[in-house]
Structures are given as structure tokens and as C-alpha cells.
Amino acid sequence: MKIVKISSLLLAGLGITACVTNPVTGRSSLQIANNSEIATAAATEYRTTLSSAKVVTGTADANRVKNVGAKIKNAAYAYYKSIGRESALSGYNWEFNLIQDKQLNAWCMPGGKVAFYTGIMPICKDDNGVAVVMGHEVSHALAGHGNERISQAMIAQYGGSLIGGSMSNSQWAGIFEKVYPVGAQVGLLAYGRKQESEADEMGLQLMAMAGYDPRSATSFWQRMEASSTGTRQPEFLSTHPNPQNRIADLNADMPKALEYYKAAGGKL
């Protein structure tokens, strides 16, 4: 973390804009990687993943993933436009797919490439449950968490040599593959706890803006926790928030989300 802080100061001294503020949560993060390059690499890996997986189409669950994804995407665009930040979303090319896999997971790569696994659908139960997961995963992309993690990896590996210079194709490929390992887990970036918590907060607001009841988030995470197996790591060793803390944080963010929900026509 100290390296990141020092490098951030060096970048600022050279007049390079590297600090990005999330318009929904207000959190600022260091993002020095090129978003276009990240999106291109992510799209390539997404295509590779889909080509080796069984993509489910035409079912109620597959349609639910696409429909909920589209509504949350549209809500995000409407919000960003209302605050004059729509240009920040110009590089996104959204896709929403359901993959036949028993894992209880879903992910969204930079640039808006979303995948849900069939294993998580029973935990979601309905549109609101899918919206909880969709809002969370889409928020990782919108908040630039991939860029943030890649930037951290770039600085950790190359440090001051990045200042005033550029990375070779092989260096860039190495960093991307380190953050997004090739294979079945390609989208499952190891986000930090701050990023996971931010995705919870932002996702709650986005699902509410899209007209989904944010109060369903707590019951979803309770169902997810109930489905967990094995011994959970202590929170300080885990990138994901402790379940009790996560629900407490969601409840703290709920009043704001309910305002968005009501504005979207939801019934309180």
C-alpha cells in the first residue's frame, strides 16, 4: 500500500490524472491503466470463456439474467447522464449470459461482460435476487475495480519505471493474466474488501434505480451464507466482508436505496 501512495504522488507530480471518484459512493481510487486496452483484453477472454462453456439460452433463467441486466444497465446510464458523467460509460459493450455450471457465482469483467452460473439461480430465487447479484457485479465494472487492481499490480511489479514510460505488449499481457487468470475462473478477480463493500453499496443503489426492491438484498445474502460449506476464514484474511458486517452495511445504505426505489415507482 505504501508503494501505491508514493507512486500516486509521483504520478500527480507529473500531471497525470490517476485518481477516479465513484459518482455513486464518493470513493476515490488510483486507476492508471488504459480502460480501452483493459476492455479489449476482457472481451477476448470473455469470448474464450463462452466458447469453452455451455451457454444457456431461451430459458426463463437465461431471459431473467438478460432482462435484469439490461434494466440495471439502463438505470446506470440514466443516472450517469443526470450528473453529466455519461461519457464515462461510452466504452462499455454489455453482454449478459448464463453459463451451465453448478458454482454459486457470477461475475462482470471490465467493459460490461457479465456471466451468471446456473448454480446461483436457485439462491437468487427471483428477479429481485438476480438484481442483487447483477447490481453488485455490474458495480465492479462501473467503479473501475479491474483498472484499480491492474494499476496496483503494475505499480507493484514495475514501480517507478512506469513514470514517463510505457509498458510493452508482453508486460501488459503478463499483468492482465496475473489479475485475470486464464481459464474457467477468468472473471473471478480477487477484489479487496473495500471494493467488495463498494460494490455492495453501489449495487444496492443501482438495483433500486432500476425498480428492484433493495430490501431483498439482505435475504439474498442470508441465503448465500446458509448455502456456504466449510470453515469460513476470519474477516481480516478474506476479501469478502463478514456476512454480519455486510448485512449491517446494507441496512445502513438502505434509506438512500429506498429513496431511489420509490422514485422508480416501487412500493414501500
C-alpha positions in Angstrom: 0.0 0.0 0.0 2.9 2.4 0.7 4.2 1.8 -2.8 0.8 2.8 -4.2 0.7 6.0 -2.2 4.2 7.1 -3.2 3.6 6.2 -6.9 0.4 8.2 -6.8 2.2 11.2 -5.6 4.8 10.8 -8.3 2.1 10.5 -11.0 0.4 13.6 -9.7 3.7 15.5 -9.8 3.9 14.7 -13.5 0.4 16.0 -14.1 -1.0 12.5 -14.9 -4.7 12.1 -13.8 -4.9 8.9 -12.0 -7.5 9.4 -9.3 -11.1 8.4 -10.2 -14.1 9.2 -8.0 -17.1 6.9 -7.9 -20.1 9.1 -8.6 -22.4 6.9 -6.5 -20.3 6.1 -3.4 -17.8 9.0 -3.5 -14.9 6.6 -3.1 -11.7 7.6 -4.9 -9.2 5.1 -6.3 -6.0 5.0 -8.3 -6.6 3.9 -11.9 -3.6 4.4 -14.2 -4.2 1.6 -16.7 -5.8 2.2 -20.1 -9.5 1.4 -20.0 -9.7 0.7 -23.7 -6.9 -1.9 -23.5 -8.5 -3.5 -20.5 -11.9 -3.7 -22.2 -10.3 -5.3 -25.3 -8.4 -7.9 -23.3 -11.5 -8.6 -21.2 -13.7 -9.1 -24.3 -11.2 -11.5 -25.7 -11.1 -13.6 -22.5 -14.9 -13.4 -22.3 -15.2 -14.9 -25.8 -12.7 -17.6 -24.9 -14.7 -18.5 -21.8 -18.0 -18.7 -23.6 -16.5 -20.8 -26.4 -15.5 -23.5 -23.9 -18.6 -23.3 -21.7 -22.2 -24.4 -22.2 -24.1 -21.1 -22.6 -27.8 -21.4 -21.7 -30.3 -19.6 -23.9 -34.0 -19.3 -24.2 -34.9 -20.5 -20.7 -36.7 -18.5 -18.1 -33.4 -18.1 -16.1 -31.4 -17.1 -19.2 -34.0 -14.5 -20.1 -34.1 -13.2 -16.5 -30.4 -12.6 -16.5 -30.6 -10.7 -19.8 -33.7 -8.7 -18.8 -32.4 -7.7 -15.3 -29.0 -6.9 -16.7 -30.5 -4.6 -19.3 -32.6 -2.8 -16.7 -29.7 -2.2 -14.4 -27.5 -1.1 -17.2 -30.2 1.4 -18.4 -30.6 2.7 -14.8 -26.9 3.3 -14.6 -26.8 5.1 -17.9 -29.7 7.3 -16.8 -28.0 8.2 -13.5 -24.7 8.9 -15.1 -26.4 11.1 -17.7 -28.3 13.0 -15.0 -25.0 14.0 -13.4 -23.2 14.8 -16.6 -20.9 11.7 -16.5 -22.4 9.7 -19.4 -19.1 9.9 -21.3 -17.6 7.6 -18.6 -19.7 4.7 -20.0 -19.0 5.2 -23.7 -16.5 2.3 -23.8 -18.9 -0.3 -22.4 -20.3 -3.0 -24.7 -22.6 -5.0 -22.4 -23.4 -8.7 -22.7 -25.3 -10.8 -20.2 -25.0 -14.6 -20.4 -26.0 -17.6 -18.3 -23.5 -20.5 -18.1 -24.3 -24.1 -17.2 -22.2 -24.6 -14.1 -23.0 -25.6 -10.5 -20.9 -22.9 -9.0 -22.7 -20.3 -6.9 -21.2 -17.4 -8.6 -21.5 -14.6 -11.2 -19.0 -12.0 -12.5 -18.7 -8.9 -14.6 -15.5 -8.2 -16.5 -14.4 -4.6 -17.4 -16.3 -3.3 -20.3 -19.6 -4.9 -19.2 -19.1 -8.6 -19.9 -21.4 -10.4 -17.5 -21.7 -14.1 -16.7 -24.0 -15.9 -14.3 -23.7 -19.5 -13.4 -26.8 -21.7 -13.2 -25.7 -22.8 -9.7 -26.5 -19.3 -8.2 -30.0 -19.0 -9.7 -31.8 -21.0 -7.0 -30.2 -18.8 -4.4 -31.4 -15.7 -6.4 -34.9 -17.2 -6.5 -36.5 -14.3 -8.5 -35.9 -11.0 -10.3 -35.0 -9.2 -7.1 -32.4 -11.8 -6.2 -30.8 -11.6 -9.6 -30.8 -7.8 -9.4 -28.9 -8.1 -6.1 -26.1 -10.1 -7.8 -26.3 -8.1 -11.0 -26.1 -4.8 -9.3 -23.1 -6.0 -7.3 -21.2 -7.4 -10.3 -22.0 -4.5 -12.6 -20.8 -2.1 -10.0 -17.3 -3.8 -10.0 -17.1 -2.8 -13.7 -18.6 0.7 -13.4 -16.4 1.5 -10.4 -13.3 0.5 -12.4 -12.2 -2.1 -9.9 -10.4 -4.1 -12.6 -8.4 -1.0 -13.5 -7.7 -0.4 -9.9 -6.4 -3.9 -9.3 -4.4 -3.9 -12.6 -2.9 -0.5 -11.6 -1.9 -1.9 -8.2 -0.2 -4.8 -10.0 1.5 -2.6 -12.5 3.0 -0.4 -9.7 3.9 -3.3 -7.5 5.8 -5.0 -10.4 7.3 -2.1 -12.3 7.2 0.8 -9.8 8.9 4.0 -10.8 9.8 2.6 -14.3 6.2 3.4 -15.2 6.7 7.1 -14.8 7.1 8.7 -18.1 7.3 5.4 -19.9 5.1 2.8 -21.4 4.7 -1.0 -21.0 5.5 -3.5 -23.7 2.8 -5.8 -25.0 4.3 -8.7 -23.2 4.5 -6.7 -19.9 0.8 -5.7 -20.3 -0.2 -9.3 -21.1 1.6 -10.5 -18.1 -0.1 -8.1 -15.8 -3.6 -8.8 -17.2 -3.1 -12.5 -16.9 -1.9 -12.1 -13.4 -5.0 -10.3 -12.4 -7.4 -12.3 -14.6 -6.1 -15.8 -14.7 -7.0 -17.6 -17.9 -9.5 -20.5 -17.5 -12.9 -21.2 -16.1 -12.3 -18.6 -13.3 -11.4 -15.9 -15.8 -13.9 -13.4 -14.4 -13.4 -14.1 -10.8 -11.0 -11.3 -9.9 -9.8 -11.2 -6.3 -11.2 -7.9 -5.3 -10.3 -6.4 -1.9 -12.7 -5.9 0.9 -13.1 -2.2 0.2 -14.0 -3.0 -3.4 -16.4 -5.7 -2.4 -18.1 -3.3 0.1 -18.3 -0.6 -2.5 -19.9 -3.0 -5.0 -22.5 -3.8 -2.3 -23.3 -0.2 -1.7 -23.3 0.8 -5.4 -25.2 -2.3 -6.4 -27.9 -1.6 -3.9 -28.5 1.9 -5.3 -28.4 0.7 -8.9 -30.9 -2.1 -8.4 -33.2 0.4 -6.6 -32.8 2.8 -9.5 -33.9 0.0 -11.9 -37.1 -0.6 -9.8 -36.0 -3.7 -7.9 -36.7 -3.8 -4.2 -33.3 -3.2 -2.4 -34.7 -4.8 0.8 -34.3 -8.2 -0.9 -30.5 -7.8 -0.7 -30.3 -8.9 3.0 -32.4 -12.0 2.4 -30.3 -12.9 -0.6 -27.0 -12.7 1.3 -28.6 -14.7 4.2 -29.5 -17.4 1.7 -26.0 -17.3 0.2 -24.5 -17.6 3.7 -26.7 -20.5 4.5 -25.6 -22.3 1.4 -21.9 -22.0 2.3 -19.9 -25.0 3.3 -16.6 -25.5 5.1 -14.9 -23.2 7.6 -15.1 -19.5 6.8 -11.8 -17.5 7.1 -11.6 -14.7 9.6 -12.7 -11.4 8.0 -9.2 -10.0 8.1 -8.0 -12.9 5.9 -10.9 -12.7 3.5 -11.5 -10.3 0.6 -15.3 -10.6 1.2 -16.9 -8.8 4.1 -18.0 -10.8 7.1 -21.7 -11.8 6.5 -23.0 -9.9 9.6 -21.0 -6.8 8.7 -22.2 -7.0 5.1 -25.8 -7.1 6.1 -25.3 -4.3 8.7 -23.7 -2.1 6.0 -26.5 -2.9 3.5 -29.1 -1.8 6.2 -27.1 1.4 6.7 -27.3 2.1 3.0 -30.9 1.1 2.7 -32.6 4.5 3.3 -30.9 6.1 0.3 -31.7 3.0 -1.8 -35.3 3.1 -0.8 -35.5 6.7 -2.0 -34.3 5.6 -5.4 -36.7 2.7 -5.3 -39.6 4.9 -4.6 -38.6 7.4 -7.3 -38.5 4.4 -9.7 -42.1 3.6 -8.8 -41.5 1.0 -6.2 -43.9 0.5 -3.3 -42.5 0.9 0.2 
